[in-house]
Amino acid sequence: MSMIHIDASQGEGGGQILRTSLALSMVTGQPILLDKIRARRPKPGLMRQHLTCVTAAQAISGAQVEGATLGSQTLRFTPGPVRGGEYEFSVGTAGSVMLVLQTVWPAMLLAEAPTRLTLQGGTHNPMAPSFHFVERAYAPLVRRLGAAAELRLRRCGFYPGGGGEIEAELQPASAEGLQPFDLTERGALLSQHAECLIPGLKRSIAERELEVLREQLGWAFDHSAIPVTRQNEGPGNALLATLRHEHVTEVFCSLGEKSRSAETVAADVARQVKRYLGSTAVLGVHLADQWVLPLALAVWRNGRAARYTCTDVSLHAATNFRTIERFLPVQISTRTLPGGHGVEVTVAMAVTPKGDNAA
């Protein structure tokens, strides 16, 4: 089978190109050559978080790998058959375990046996989905495709300490296979709430953040919005707002750090929530980016097109679209919704197969 050559500096040029390429290499069995990995970043090449993604992908597929070293900007990855089972991986830093999970999850959807993963590292990171986002927003959509999954947060891990741990039990697709579906209506709003994680920090920080959300969003809170803290999870701070609709749940998160006041953290979450509620689209910008890969797999396996609406298509998402099209015979198109209230994304089988520009 020819090797797909990916210029990892194209588009957004970040680690998502690596993760999507690894996932779809395992799914399709196609070997890949990535170069210029994270070339536009202040610290280009593979960081420990990315190396853990490579290590995890190698372990579950028995892949042959060249270039898996810190700082490497070139990687060759030749996968074997994907194997379910029990695996444990540690990032070794506060790097995101959720991104490691999302690297291997697509392959697990098509594995022959269930998988149980234990992942250690960061659970609430800048520039990465939080555990609560994946568990509440992303995982329910994957289940609707026809693949059961259960996620458990054993311990929070914040930057720079890390030390978090999650467990994931991932089932292959049901006997009927992955079933694509449209997401064009949110449905009725069932609940909305916020919570503040502050392990190792003063409770007053959470109270200030929740007060800002009360003022800006008009939401009421009680003491249950501040979970009991455990010192071995901190110090850290994550403010979360969850909106549960009939057909979709969205989670918005902002992280605290020494240079950010509690009021700034809360204002960021309020801004995200207002932007989402000001649109008629179903998915927020981050879920729109992450949802496209499992949906594309379902379209490829089933042959039936599917679509969803989102508040916006980021450069990150557009880069992900083009990367997916290099591996799967699908076409991902977009159109602006009437009145400019979002974007509709359609994933369909490609009319003519795309060349893979084999190296």
C-alpha positions in Angstrom: 0.0 0.0 0.0 1.4 3.4 -1.0 2.5 5.8 1.8 0.5 9.0 2.3 2.8 12.0 2.6 1.4 14.8 4.9 2.9 18.3 5.1 2.1 18.9 8.8 2.8 22.6 8.5 -0.2 23.3 6.3 -3.3 25.1 7.5 -3.4 25.4 11.2 -0.1 23.5 11.4 -0.5 22.1 14.9 -0.7 18.7 16.6 -4.2 17.9 15.3 -2.7 17.0 11.9 -0.6 14.4 13.6 -3.4 13.0 15.7 -5.9 12.8 12.8 -3.3 11.2 10.6 -2.4 8.6 13.2 -6.1 7.8 13.8 -6.9 7.4 10.1 -3.7 5.5 9.3 -4.8 2.9 11.9 -8.4 2.9 10.6 -7.4 2.5 6.9 -4.2 0.6 7.3 -2.4 3.2 5.2 1.2 4.0 6.2 2.1 7.7 6.5 5.0 10.0 6.3 4.6 13.3 8.2 7.1 16.1 7.9 7.4 19.7 9.2 5.5 18.5 12.3 4.4 21.6 14.3 6.8 23.7 12.3 5.0 26.9 13.1 5.0 26.5 16.8 7.5 28.2 19.2 8.8 24.8 20.0 8.4 22.8 16.8 8.4 19.0 16.5 7.0 16.4 18.8 6.5 17.2 22.4 5.8 14.6 25.1 2.1 14.8 24.7 2.5 14.1 20.9 4.9 11.3 21.6 2.4 9.7 23.9 -0.2 9.8 21.0 2.4 8.0 18.8 3.2 5.5 21.5 -0.5 4.7 22.1 -1.2 4.4 18.4 1.9 2.1 18.0 0.8 -0.1 20.9 -2.8 -0.7 19.7 -1.9 -1.3 16.1 1.6 -3.0 16.4 2.9 -0.2 14.1 6.4 0.2 12.8 7.6 3.7 13.7 10.5 5.9 12.7 11.2 9.4 14.1 9.4 9.1 17.4 11.8 11.3 19.4 11.4 14.6 21.3 11.6 17.5 18.8 11.4 15.3 15.7 9.6 17.0 12.8 9.5 13.8 10.7 7.6 10.6 11.5 7.0 7.4 9.5 4.1 5.3 10.8 3.2 1.9 9.3 0.2 0.4 11.2 -0.8 -3.2 11.7 -4.2 -4.6 12.7 -5.8 -2.7 15.5 -6.2 -4.7 18.7 -8.6 -4.1 21.6 -7.6 -4.9 25.1 -6.2 -3.2 28.2 -3.7 -0.4 27.9 -2.1 2.2 30.1 -0.3 5.3 28.9 1.3 8.2 30.8 2.2 11.5 29.2 4.8 12.1 31.9 3.9 15.8 32.1 0.7 17.9 32.3 0.1 17.3 28.6 -3.5 16.5 27.7 -4.6 12.9 28.1 -7.9 13.8 26.3 -6.0 14.4 23.1 -4.3 11.0 23.5 -7.8 9.4 23.9 -9.1 11.1 20.8 -6.1 9.9 18.8 -6.9 6.2 19.4 -10.7 6.3 19.9 -11.6 6.3 16.1 -9.6 3.1 15.6 -11.4 1.5 18.6 -14.7 2.2 16.9 -13.8 -0.4 14.3 -11.7 -2.8 16.5 -12.8 -6.4 16.9 -12.8 -6.3 20.8 -13.5 -3.7 23.5 -10.7 -1.5 24.9 -10.0 -0.3 28.4 -7.6 2.6 28.7 -5.9 4.2 31.7 -4.4 7.6 30.8 -2.3 9.7 33.1 -1.4 13.4 32.6 -3.4 16.6 32.2 -7.2 16.5 32.3 -8.0 20.2 32.0 -5.5 21.9 29.6 -5.3 25.1 27.6 -5.8 24.4 23.8 -7.3 21.0 24.5 -10.7 19.6 25.4 -11.3 19.1 29.1 -12.4 15.8 30.5 -15.9 17.2 31.2 -16.2 18.4 27.6 -15.3 15.0 26.2 -17.5 13.1 28.7 -20.6 15.3 28.4 -20.5 16.7 24.8 -18.4 14.4 22.6 -19.0 10.9 24.0 -22.8 11.0 23.8 -22.6 11.8 20.1 -20.2 8.8 19.6 -22.7 6.6 21.4 -25.4 7.8 19.0 -23.3 6.6 16.1 -23.6 3.1 17.6 -20.5 2.6 19.8 -20.8 2.5 23.6 -18.3 4.3 25.7 -17.9 5.1 29.4 -15.4 7.6 30.8 -14.4 8.1 34.4 -12.3 10.9 36.0 -10.1 9.4 38.7 -8.1 12.5 39.5 -7.9 16.0 38.0 -4.6 17.1 36.5 -3.8 20.8 35.9 -0.8 22.5 34.4 2.0 22.5 35.4 1.7 19.6 37.9 -0.3 17.2 35.8 -0.9 14.0 37.8 -4.5 13.5 36.5 -5.9 10.1 35.6 -8.9 9.0 33.5 -10.3 5.6 32.6 -12.1 4.9 29.3 -14.0 1.8 28.3 -14.5 1.9 24.5 -16.7 -0.5 22.7 -16.5 -1.3 18.9 -19.5 -0.3 16.8 -22.6 -2.4 17.2 -23.5 -5.2 14.7 -25.4 -2.6 12.6 -22.2 -0.6 12.2 -21.7 3.1 12.6 -24.8 5.0 11.7 -24.4 8.6 10.6 -27.0 11.2 11.6 -27.8 14.8 11.1 -27.4 17.5 13.8 -29.4 20.5 12.7 -31.6 21.2 15.7 -30.6 21.6 19.3 -34.0 20.7 20.6 -35.4 22.1 23.8 -33.1 23.4 26.5 -33.3 20.9 29.3 -30.8 22.3 31.8 -27.9 24.8 32.2 -25.5 25.0 35.1 -22.0 26.0 36.0 -19.4 24.5 38.3 -15.9 25.4 39.5 -13.1 23.1 40.1 -10.5 24.6 42.6 -8.4 21.8 44.1 -5.7 23.2 46.3 -7.0 26.8 46.0 -9.2 29.1 48.1 -12.9 28.6 47.9 -13.3 32.4 47.4 -11.9 32.0 43.9 -14.8 29.8 42.9 -17.3 32.1 44.6 -16.0 35.1 42.7 -16.1 33.2 39.4 -19.6 32.0 39.9 -20.8 35.5 41.0 -19.6 36.9 37.6 -21.5 34.3 35.7 -24.6 35.1 37.9 -24.3 38.7 36.9 -23.5 38.2 33.2 -25.8 35.2 32.5 -28.4 35.5 35.1 -27.8 32.0 36.4 -28.4 31.1 40.0 -26.0 28.8 42.0 -25.8 27.0 45.2 -22.9 25.4 47.1 -23.1 22.2 45.0 -21.6 24.2 42.1 -18.3 24.1 44.0 -17.3 20.4 44.3 -15.4 19.2 47.3 -11.7 19.7 46.6 -9.0 17.1 47.1 -5.5 18.5 47.6 -3.7 15.8 45.5 -5.5 17.2 42.5 -4.2 20.7 42.7 -3.5 23.4 42.6 -5.7 24.2 39.7 -8.8 26.0 38.5 -11.4 25.2 35.8 -14.7 27.0 35.4 -17.3 25.0 33.4 -20.7 25.9 32.0 -22.8 23.1 30.7 -25.9 23.6 28.4 -27.9 20.4 27.9 -30.3 20.4 25.0 -32.6 17.6 23.8 -30.2 16.6 21.0 -26.8 18.0 22.1 -24.9 19.0 25.2 -22.3 21.8 25.0 -19.6 22.5 27.6 -17.6 25.7 27.8 -14.5 25.9 29.9 -11.9 28.5 31.0 -8.8 27.8 33.1 -7.3 29.9 35.8 -3.6 30.6 36.2 -1.5 33.1 38.1 -1.7 35.8 35.5 -5.6 35.6 35.2 -8.0 36.9 37.8 -11.1 35.0 38.7 -13.2 37.7 37.0 -11.3 37.3 33.8 -11.8 33.5 33.8 -15.5 33.9 34.4 -15.9 36.6 31.8 -14.3 34.3 29.2 -16.9 31.5 30.0 -19.7 34.0 29.8 -18.5 35.2 26.4 -18.5 31.7 25.1 -21.9 30.9 26.4 -23.4 34.2 25.0 -21.9 33.5 21.6 -23.4 30.0 21.5 -26.8 31.1 22.7 -26.8 34.0 20.1 -26.6 31.5 17.3 -29.1 28.9 16.1 -26.3 26.4 15.2 -26.2 23.1 17.1 -22.4 22.7 17.8 -20.0 25.2 19.2 -16.7 25.8 17.4 -14.7 23.2 19.3 -17.2 20.4 19.1 -17.7 21.1 15.4 -14.0 20.5 14.9 -13.8 17.3 16.9 -17.1 15.7 15.8 -16.2 15.6 12.1 -13.8 12.7 12.3 -16.1 10.1 13.9 -18.9 11.3 11.6 -16.7 10.9 8.5 -15.9 7.4 9.6 -19.6 6.6 9.9 -20.3 8.1 6.5 -17.5 6.2 4.9 -18.6 2.9 6.4 -22.3 3.5 5.8 -22.3 5.4 2.5 -25.0 7.9 3.7 -24.2 11.6 3.9 -24.8 13.5 7.1 -24.6 17.2 8.1 -24.4 19.4 11.2 -24.6 23.1 11.9 -22.0 25.0 14.0 -21.4 28.5 15.2 -18.2 28.8 13.1 -15.6 26.7 11.2 -12.1 27.6 12.6 -8.8 27.2 10.8 -8.2 24.3 13.1 -11.4 22.6 11.8 -10.8 23.4 8.2 -7.3 21.9 8.4 -8.9 18.8 10.0 -11.4 18.6 7.1 -8.6 18.5 4.5 -6.6 16.0 6.5 -9.6 13.6 6.7 -10.1 13.9 3.0 -6.6 12.6 2.4 -7.5 9.3 3.9 -11.2 8.7 3.4 -13.2 8.9 0.1 -15.4 11.6 1.6 -16.0 15.3 0.7 -16.5 17.8 3.5 -18.3 21.0 2.4 -19.6 24.1 4.2 -22.2 26.8 3.6 -23.1 29.8 5.6 -26.5 29.6 7.3 -29.2 32.2 6.4 -28.7 35.4 8.3 -25.2 34.5 9.1 -26.2 32.5 12.2 -23.6 29.8 11.7 -22.3 27.3 9.2 -23.6 24.0 7.9 -21.1 21.2 7.4 -21.9 18.3 5.1 -19.9 15.1 5.0 -20.7 12.9 2.0 -19.0 10.2 -0.1 -16.7 11.8 -2.7 -17.9 11.8 -6.3 -14.5 10.8 -7.5 -11.7 9.3 -5.4 -9.0 11.8 -4.4 -5.3 11.1 -5.1 -3.2 10.5 -2.0 -0.1 12.2 -3.3 1.9 9.2 -2.3 5.5 9.8 -1.3 
